[in-house]
Amino acid sequence: MQKALKWLDSRKTKYKFHDYKELGIDRGTIEIWLQHFPVDKVINRRSTTFKALPEEERASITDPDKAIALMMAHTSIIKRPLWNLGKNKFFLGWDEKAQAGIV
């Protein structure tokens, strides 16, 4: 996230940052994300939080409702950054070359 925010600031790009680790995230937003990305891409399986979850909870991500509940309860398992570019366009992750073409 720090690289992405620094990159945006260096280009004087206006943005609105929603820190869902601090502020939480609502079900509707996650449902929109899942219309654009598969759940296994939105959930960061490499996160410490995900790895610390019981196997039963980790396995529950195959069920969309359970995956959404898991992301709402443990926001740090959501891959970052997740960019809402407006006009129903989204980008997941950090790739400076790709970002240069869309932001």
Steps between C-alpha positions, in 0.01 A plus 500: 500500500778742582648471151161554339417806712846649449468438125163677487630792706809540280270538198267738685215261429182563696374193681285394789659241726275273703700318765279197545744359755411796723149591380367159400328407178138438416348198333378697198851620414641149521218369282590759236865395515399138454316592181840602359743259665481140621497467877835319501658813345340743748610296802871518570588142588855608584389736778595414855137537602379252238769248594403530867134417434379150583498268200119492504482878454767501229309230313178701526612746230353268238156609622439864393287588804753354742787667314327838526436450871864400547623814318272720707621340823869493403557793266876446496450192279377721216765552236617858469485729325163447343437794270155631414573705190139609450267416213486138621876447448713334765862394532644264758854516632799714427670512163656836426515446122136395483393783731674760284264409217178517700535762774 
